[in-house]
Amino acid sequence: MTIPTVEIVKILPTKIWKEKDMFGTVHIKMQHEGMDEFTICNIYYNYAYTSNSHQEQLSSEIIKLLGGSE
């Protein structure tokens, strides 16, 4: 059994950011150079709590794991 190999030709620059909508949901967005932006992750607001600080912490950690910075 042979394993096929792949050659990486070009790594496109990628932008990673977050947006918050009027319902409190945080959307983590990505866009590769020359491509359309897309949502990679949503972190929903929890209306049962008065503090949703976990959204800020979690979204920052996810962006770091994806290679972005804030």
N, C-alpha and C positions, 0 to 999 in steps of 0.2 A: 504494500500500500504506500503510495507516495502522497505527500502533502503538498498541495499547490502553494506557490509563493506569490507574494504580492509586492510590487514596487511602488513606493510612495513617490508620486511625481511632484506634487506641490501641496503645501499646507496653507490653506487660506486663512487670513486674519479673521478673527471672530470677536464680535462685540457681545458682551453679556451685561444685562441690566435688569432692574426690577421696576415694576409699576404697581400702584395700588389703585383699585377702582372705588367707586362710590359706596360699594357694599362692604368694603374692608378687605377684600381678597387681594393678596399679593401675587402678581404674575411675574415669574422669572422668564425673561425673554433672551433669545439668542439670535444672532444674524451673522452668517458667514459672508465674506466680501462677495458682492455681486449676486447674492441670493436674497429671497424674501425673509423677513423676520418671522420667528415662530415662538410660541410659548412652550417651554420645556417642562414647567412645573407651576402648579397653583397651590397656594397656601391659604386656606379659607379662614375667615374670621369666625370665631366661636362666640355667638351671642350669649351663651350661658355664663360667660366670665366678664368681669369688668376690666380686666387687663389682658391684652393679647400681645404682650411683649415677646412671646415666643416667636411670633411671625418675623420680627426684625432679626432676632438671633439666628433662626433657622434659615431665613433667606440669605443672610450674609455668609453662613457656613456653606450653603449649597453653591453660591457664586464662587467662593474660594475653591471648592472641590472641582468646579468646572474650569478653573484656570483664570477666572476674572479677579478683579480687585475693586474695592469701593473707595 
